[in-house]
Amino acid sequence: MDIGILGSLAVGEKGVSITPTAPKPRQVLALLALHADQVVTVGTLTEELWGAAPPRSARPTLQTYILQLREHIACALRQGGGGGAGQRCAKDVLLTVPGGYLLKGGQGASDLRDFERLAGLGYRAMDAGDYAGAAARLSEALELWTGPALADVHAGVHLATEIRRLEESRLCALDQRIEADLRLGRHRELLAELTVLVSRYPTHESLCGQYMLALHRSGRRGEALNAYRQLRARLVRSLGLEPSAALAKLQRSILVSGPAGAPAPPGMSAAGAPAPPGMSAAGAPAPPGMSAAGAPAPAGMSAAGRLAPAG
C-alpha cells in the first residue's frame, strides 16, 4: 500500500489508486491511512465523520463506507495482477478487528514515514554539528511536502488535530533547516524565503529571529530592527504579549552592534576562528533560549537543535 498524505490524499495498491471521490469515504480512508498498521476504533471514525452527535444510522453507514473502500481495493488488486488463488483479497488489506478497522501499509511507500526518517537524520546531524548534512537531509524531508497535509480532505475533529500536528512537524524541520543554513553562512540566500515565511507566519518568533539575523548579516541592520518592531506590534495588538526575552536580546545585540558590516558567519569569530562552545559568532555568550545562529530555538528543541527532554 502506497500512502501519500503530505499534500493531496493519494492511496494506491499495486500502482492503482484506491482513493474515493466521495467526501466521507475519503475522510475514513485518510484517518486509516494516517494510522496505517494501527487499529482505528469505530468510535474514532464515527466522531470524525459526525462529531459528538452521530445519527442513529452511523454504524451501518460507516460499514457501507468500509465496503466501498474494499471494493476500490479489490479492483486495484485485480488490475495489479492480484486477486488469484493464494493472493491477497481486500479484507487482507483493510481488516475488521475487534473494536475497529486496520489498514495494512505493509512495505509500500509512505511520504509521512520518509519525512519522519529524513527529518530525524537531519536533527541528528544538527546535534553532531554537521550543518551541511543537516541542511541536506532536512531539505529532502521538506521536499516531500506538495502542499498542506490532506489538503483535499474535509477534516473532522480527529483529522484536524492530526493536520495541526503534521504542520508543527513541518515547521520544526523548516526552522532547523534554516538554522543549519545560517550556520553555513547562507544568510543572503535565505532572505527571499524568510521574507515569504514571516509574512505567512506573522507571529512566529523563531522565523522572525532568523529573518532579523539574515538581514543584519546582509548589512541591512535597519530592516532587521524594523522586523522586530513589526513583530512586537503584532504580538501586542493580537495577543497582548511582548516578544520573548531571547528575541528581545537579539534585537538589543543588533541595536548596539552599529551599522558597520554584518556579523561574522555563524560559529566563527570575527577573526575567522571557530567560536568557543556556548559563544556567539561575535564572541559574546549566546542568549538563553537562542541558538548559536542567533534565532530562538523552536518549541521542543534545545538551542543546539536537540529535542528537549520531556519533563
Contacts in CASP RR format, 6 or more apart in sequence:
PFRMAT RR
TARGET T0000
AUTHOR 0000-0000-0000
METHOD contacts of the structure
MODEL  1
MDIGILGSLAVGEKGVSITPTAPKPRQVLALLALHADQVVTVGTLTEELW
GAAPPRSARPTLQTYILQLREHIACALRQGGGGGAGQRCAKDVLLTVPGG
YLLKGGQGASDLRDFERLAGLGYRAMDAGDYAGAAARLSEALELWTGPAL
ADVHAGVHLATEIRRLEESRLCALDQRIEADLRLGRHRELLAELTVLVSR
YPTHESLCGQYMLALHRSGRRGEALNAYRQLRARLVRSLGLEPSAALAKL
QRSILVSGPAGAPAPPGMSAAGAPAPPGMSAAGAPAPPGMSAAGAPAPAG
MSAAGRLAPAG
1 11 0 8 1.000
1 12 0 8 1.000
1 13 0 8 1.000
1 36 0 8 1.000
1 93 0 8 1.000
1 103 0 8 1.000
1 104 0 8 1.000
1 105 0 8 1.000
1 106 0 8 1.000
1 108 0 8 1.000
2 10 0 8 1.000
2 11 0 8 1.000
2 12 0 8 1.000
2 13 0 8 1.000
2 15 0 8 1.000
2 108 0 8 1.000
2 109 0 8 1.000
2 110 0 8 1.000
3 10 0 8 1.000
3 11 0 8 1.000
3 12 0 8 1.000
3 33 0 8 1.000
3 36 0 8 1.000
3 105 0 8 1.000
3 108 0 8 1.000
3 109 0 8 1.000
3 110 0 8 1.000
3 111 0 8 1.000
3 112 0 8 1.000
4 10 0 8 1.000
4 11 0 8 1.000
4 33 0 8 1.000
4 109 0 8 1.000
4 110 0 8 1.000
4 111 0 8 1.000
4 112 0 8 1.000
5 30 0 8 1.000
5 33 0 8 1.000
5 34 0 8 1.000
5 110 0 8 1.000
5 111 0 8 1.000
5 112 0 8 1.000
5 149 0 8 1.000
5 150 0 8 1.000
5 166 0 8 1.000
6 111 0 8 1.000
6 112 0 8 1.000
6 115 0 8 1.000
6 144 0 8 1.000
6 145 0 8 1.000
6 146 0 8 1.000
6 147 0 8 1.000
6 149 0 8 1.000
6 166 0 8 1.000
7 145 0 8 1.000
7 146 0 8 1.000
7 147 0 8 1.000
7 148 0 8 1.000
7 149 0 8 1.000
7 150 0 8 1.000
7 151 0 8 1.000
7 152 0 8 1.000
8 146 0 8 1.000
8 147 0 8 1.000
8 150 0 8 1.000
8 151 0 8 1.000
8 152 0 8 1.000
9 19 0 8 1.000
9 26 0 8 1.000
9 29 0 8 1.000
9 30 0 8 1.000
9 33 0 8 1.000
9 150 0 8 1.000
9 152 0 8 1.000
9 153 0 8 1.000
10 17 0 8 1.000
10 19 0 8 1.000
11 17 0 8 1.000
11 18 0 8 1.000
11 19 0 8 1.000
11 29 0 8 1.000
11 33 0 8 1.000
12 18 0 8 1.000
12 19 0 8 1.000
12 76 0 8 1.000
13 73 0 8 1.000
13 76 0 8 1.000
13 77 0 8 1.000
13 80 0 8 1.000
13 93 0 8 1.000
14 76 0 8 1.000
14 77 0 8 1.000
14 79 0 8 1.000
14 80 0 8 1.000
14 81 0 8 1.000
14 82 0 8 1.000
15 76 0 8 1.000
15 80 0 8 1.000
16 75 0 8 1.000
16 76 0 8 1.000
16 79 0 8 1.000
16 80 0 8 1.000
17 72 0 8 1.000
17 76 0 8 1.000
18 29 0 8 1.000
18 69 0 8 1.000
18 72 0 8 1.000
18 73 0 8 1.000
18 75 0 8 1.000
18 76 0 8 1.000
19 26 0 8 1.000
19 29 0 8 1.000
19 72 0 8 1.000
20 26 0 8 1.000
20 29 0 8 1.000
20 68 0 8 1.000
20 69 0 8 1.000
20 72 0 8 1.000
22 68 0 8 1.000
23 153 0 8 1.000
23 154 0 8 1.000
24 49 0 8 1.000
24 65 0 8 1.000
25 65 0 8 1.000
25 68 0 8 1.000
25 69 0 8 1.000
26 152 0 8 1.000
26 153 0 8 1.000
26 154 0 8 1.000
27 48 0 8 1.000
27 49 0 8 1.000
27 153 0 8 1.000
27 154 0 8 1.000
27 155 0 8 1.000
27 156 0 8 1.000
27 159 0 8 1.000
28 45 0 8 1.000
28 48 0 8 1.000
28 49 0 8 1.000
28 62 0 8 1.000
28 65 0 8 1.000
28 66 0 8 1.000
28 69 0 8 1.000
29 69 0 8 1.000
29 103 0 8 1.000
30 150 0 8 1.000
30 153 0 8 1.000
30 159 0 8 1.000
31 40 0 8 1.000
31 44 0 8 1.000
31 45 0 8 1.000
31 48 0 8 1.000
31 158 0 8 1.000
31 159 0 8 1.000
31 162 0 8 1.000
32 40 0 8 1.000
32 69 0 8 1.000
32 94 0 8 1.000
32 101 0 8 1.000
32 102 0 8 1.000
32 103 0 8 1.000
33 103 0 8 1.000
34 112 0 8 1.000
34 159 0 8 1.000
34 162 0 8 1.000
35 103 0 8 1.000
36 103 0 8 1.000
36 104 0 8 1.000
36 105 0 8 1.000
36 106 0 8 1.000
36 110 0 8 1.000
37 102 0 8 1.000
37 103 0 8 1.000
37 104 0 8 1.000
37 105 0 8 1.000
37 106 0 8 1.000
38 102 0 8 1.000
39 97 0 8 1.000
39 99 0 8 1.000
39 100 0 8 1.000
39 101 0 8 1.000
39 102 0 8 1.000
40 100 0 8 1.000
40 101 0 8 1.000
40 102 0 8 1.000
40 103 0 8 1.000
41 99 0 8 1.000
41 100 0 8 1.000
42 59 0 8 1.000
42 62 0 8 1.000
42 99 0 8 1.000
42 100 0 8 1.000
42 101 0 8 1.000
43 100 0 8 1.000
44 158 0 8 1.000
45 62 0 8 1.000
45 100 0 8 1.000
45 101 0 8 1.000
46 54 0 8 1.000
46 58 0 8 1.000
46 59 0 8 1.000
46 62 0 8 1.000
47 54 0 8 1.000
47 157 0 8 1.000
47 158 0 8 1.000
48 156 0 8 1.000
48 157 0 8 1.000
48 158 0 8 1.000
48 159 0 8 1.000
49 58 0 8 1.000
49 62 0 8 1.000
49 156 0 8 1.000
50 58 0 8 1.000
51 156 0 8 1.000
51 157 0 8 1.000
55 61 0 8 1.000
66 94 0 8 1.000
66 96 0 8 1.000
66 101 0 8 1.000
69 94 0 8 1.000
70 90 0 8 1.000
70 91 0 8 1.000
70 93 0 8 1.000
70 94 0 8 1.000
71 90 0 8 1.000
73 90 0 8 1.000
73 93 0 8 1.000
73 94 0 8 1.000
74 83 0 8 1.000
74 89 0 8 1.000
74 90 0 8 1.000
77 83 0 8 1.000
77 87 0 8 1.000
77 88 0 8 1.000
77 89 0 8 1.000
77 90 0 8 1.000
77 93 0 8 1.000
81 87 0 8 1.000
82 88 0 8 1.000
83 89 0 8 1.000
92 104 0 8 1.000
93 103 0 8 1.000
93 104 0 8 1.000
94 101 0 8 1.000
94 102 0 8 1.000
94 103 0 8 1.000
94 104 0 8 1.000
95 101 0 8 1.000
95 102 0 8 1.000
95 103 0 8 1.000
95 104 0 8 1.000
111 144 0 8 1.000
112 166 0 8 1.000
114 141 0 8 1.000
114 144 0 8 1.000
115 141 0 8 1.000
115 144 0 8 1.000
115 145 0 8 1.000
115 169 0 8 1.000
115 173 0 8 1.000
116 169 0 8 1.000
118 137 0 8 1.000
118 138 0 8 1.000
118 140 0 8 1.000
118 141 0 8 1.000
118 144 0 8 1.000
119 137 0 8 1.000
119 138 0 8 1.000
119 141 0 8 1.000
119 169 0 8 1.000
119 172 0 8 1.000
119 173 0 8 1.000
120 137 0 8 1.000
120 141 0 8 1.000
121 137 0 8 1.000
122 133 0 8 1.000
122 134 0 8 1.000
122 137 0 8 1.000
122 138 0 8 1.000
122 141 0 8 1.000
122 176 0 8 1.000
123 134 0 8 1.000
123 176 0 8 1.000
123 305 0 8 1.000
123 306 0 8 1.000
123 307 0 8 1.000
125 131 0 8 1.000
125 133 0 8 1.000
125 134 0 8 1.000
125 137 0 8 1.000
126 134 0 8 1.000
126 176 0 8 1.000
126 179 0 8 1.000
126 180 0 8 1.000
126 304 0 8 1.000
126 305 0 8 1.000
126 306 0 8 1.000
127 304 0 8 1.000
127 305 0 8 1.000
127 306 0 8 1.000
131 180 0 8 1.000
131 181 0 8 1.000
131 183 0 8 1.000
131 184 0 8 1.000
132 180 0 8 1.000
132 184 0 8 1.000
133 180 0 8 1.000
134 176 0 8 1.000
134 177 0 8 1.000
134 180 0 8 1.000
135 177 0 8 1.000
135 180 0 8 1.000
135 181 0 8 1.000
135 184 0 8 1.000
138 173 0 8 1.000
138 174 0 8 1.000
138 176 0 8 1.000
138 177 0 8 1.000
138 180 0 8 1.000
139 177 0 8 1.000
141 173 0 8 1.000
142 170 0 8 1.000
142 173 0 8 1.000
142 174 0 8 1.000
142 177 0 8 1.000
145 170 0 8 1.000
148 163 0 8 1.000
148 167 0 8 1.000
149 162 0 8 1.000
149 163 0 8 1.000
149 166 0 8 1.000
149 167 0 8 1.000
149 170 0 8 1.000
150 159 0 8 1.000
150 162 0 8 1.000
150 163 0 8 1.000
153 159 0 8 1.000
155 163 0 8 1.000
171 201 0 8 1.000
171 204 0 8 1.000
171 298 0 8 1.000
172 298 0 8 1.000
172 299 0 8 1.000
172 300 0 8 1.000
172 301 0 8 1.000
174 197 0 8 1.000
175 206 0 8 1.000
175 207 0 8 1.000
175 210 0 8 1.000
175 295 0 8 1.000
175 298 0 8 1.000
175 301 0 8 1.000
176 298 0 8 1.000
176 301 0 8 1.000
176 305 0 8 1.000
178 190 0 8 1.000
178 193 0 8 1.000
178 194 0 8 1.000
178 207 0 8 1.000
178 210 0 8 1.000
178 295 0 8 1.000
179 210 0 8 1.000
179 291 0 8 1.000
179 293 0 8 1.000
179 295 0 8 1.000
179 305 0 8 1.000
181 189 0 8 1.000
181 190 0 8 1.000
182 190 0 8 1.000
182 210 0 8 1.000
182 213 0 8 1.000
182 214 0 8 1.000
182 266 0 8 1.000
182 293 0 8 1.000
182 294 0 8 1.000
182 295 0 8 1.000
183 265 0 8 1.000
183 266 0 8 1.000
183 267 0 8 1.000
183 292 0 8 1.000
183 293 0 8 1.000
184 265 0 8 1.000
184 266 0 8 1.000
185 217 0 8 1.000
185 265 0 8 1.000
185 266 0 8 1.000
187 213 0 8 1.000
187 214 0 8 1.000
187 217 0 8 1.000
187 218 0 8 1.000
187 262 0 8 1.000
188 214 0 8 1.000
188 217 0 8 1.000
188 218 0 8 1.000
190 210 0 8 1.000
190 214 0 8 1.000
191 211 0 8 1.000
191 214 0 8 1.000
191 215 0 8 1.000
191 218 0 8 1.000
194 207 0 8 1.000
194 210 0 8 1.000
194 211 0 8 1.000
194 214 0 8 1.000
195 211 0 8 1.000
197 204 0 8 1.000
197 207 0 8 1.000
197 211 0 8 1.000
198 204 0 8 1.000
198 207 0 8 1.000
198 208 0 8 1.000
198 211 0 8 1.000
198 227 0 8 1.000
198 231 0 8 1.000
201 207 0 8 1.000
202 231 0 8 1.000
202 234 0 8 1.000
203 231 0 8 1.000
203 234 0 8 1.000
203 235 0 8 1.000
203 238 0 8 1.000
203 239 0 8 1.000
205 231 0 8 1.000
205 243 0 8 1.000
205 244 0 8 1.000
205 247 0 8 1.000
205 296 0 8 1.000
206 295 0 8 1.000
206 296 0 8 1.000
206 297 0 8 1.000
206 298 0 8 1.000
207 295 0 8 1.000
208 227 0 8 1.000
208 228 0 8 1.000
208 231 0 8 1.000
208 247 0 8 1.000
209 227 0 8 1.000
209 228 0 8 1.000
209 247 0 8 1.000
209 250 0 8 1.000
209 294 0 8 1.000
209 295 0 8 1.000
209 296 0 8 1.000
210 293 0 8 1.000
210 294 0 8 1.000
210 295 0 8 1.000
211 224 0 8 1.000
211 227 0 8 1.000
212 224 0 8 1.000
212 225 0 8 1.000
212 227 0 8 1.000
212 228 0 8 1.000
212 250 0 8 1.000
212 251 0 8 1.000
212 254 0 8 1.000
213 224 0 8 1.000
213 250 0 8 1.000
213 293 0 8 1.000
213 294 0 8 1.000
213 295 0 8 1.000
215 221 0 8 1.000
215 222 0 8 1.000
215 223 0 8 1.000
215 224 0 8 1.000
215 227 0 8 1.000
216 224 0 8 1.000
216 254 0 8 1.000
216 257 0 8 1.000
216 262 0 8 1.000
216 263 0 8 1.000
217 262 0 8 1.000
217 263 0 8 1.000
217 265 0 8 1.000
218 262 0 8 1.000
219 261 0 8 1.000
219 262 0 8 1.000
221 254 0 8 1.000
221 257 0 8 1.000
221 258 0 8 1.000
221 259 0 8 1.000
224 254 0 8 1.000
225 251 0 8 1.000
225 254 0 8 1.000
225 255 0 8 1.000
228 243 0 8 1.000
228 247 0 8 1.000
228 250 0 8 1.000
228 251 0 8 1.000
228 254 0 8 1.000
231 243 0 8 1.000
231 247 0 8 1.000
232 242 0 8 1.000
232 243 0 8 1.000
235 241 0 8 1.000
235 242 0 8 1.000
235 243 0 8 1.000
236 242 0 8 1.000
242 248 0 8 1.000
243 251 0 8 1.000
244 296 0 8 1.000
245 287 0 8 1.000
245 288 0 8 1.000
246 287 0 8 1.000
246 288 0 8 1.000
246 289 0 8 1.000
246 290 0 8 1.000
246 296 0 8 1.000
247 296 0 8 1.000
249 287 0 8 1.000
249 290 0 8 1.000
250 287 0 8 1.000
250 290 0 8 1.000
250 294 0 8 1.000
250 295 0 8 1.000
250 296 0 8 1.000
253 280 0 8 1.000
253 282 0 8 1.000
253 284 0 8 1.000
253 287 0 8 1.000
257 263 0 8 1.000
257 282 0 8 1.000
263 270 0 8 1.000
263 281 0 8 1.000
263 282 0 8 1.000
264 270 0 8 1.000
264 272 0 8 1.000
264 281 0 8 1.000
264 282 0 8 1.000
265 281 0 8 1.000
266 281 0 8 1.000
266 292 0 8 1.000
266 293 0 8 1.000
266 294 0 8 1.000
267 274 0 8 1.000
267 275 0 8 1.000
267 280 0 8 1.000
267 281 0 8 1.000
267 292 0 8 1.000
267 293 0 8 1.000
268 274 0 8 1.000
268 275 0 8 1.000
268 281 0 8 1.000
269 275 0 8 1.000
269 281 0 8 1.000
269 282 0 8 1.000
269 283 0 8 1.000
270 281 0 8 1.000
270 282 0 8 1.000
270 283 0 8 1.000
275 281 0 8 1.000
275 283 0 8 1.000
275 292 0 8 1.000
276 283 0 8 1.000
278 285 0 8 1.000
278 286 0 8 1.000
278 292 0 8 1.000
279 285 0 8 1.000
279 286 0 8 1.000
279 292 0 8 1.000
280 286 0 8 1.000
280 292 0 8 1.000
280 294 0 8 1.000
281 292 0 8 1.000
286 292 0 8 1.000
286 294 0 8 1.000
286 303 0 8 1.000
287 294 0 8 1.000
289 296 0 8 1.000
289 297 0 8 1.000
289 303 0 8 1.000
290 296 0 8 1.000
290 297 0 8 1.000
290 303 0 8 1.000
291 297 0 8 1.000
291 303 0 8 1.000
291 304 0 8 1.000
291 305 0 8 1.000
292 303 0 8 1.000
292 304 0 8 1.000
297 303 0 8 1.000
297 305 0 8 1.000
300 307 0 8 1.000
300 308 0 8 1.000
301 307 0 8 1.000
301 308 0 8 1.000
302 308 0 8 1.000
END
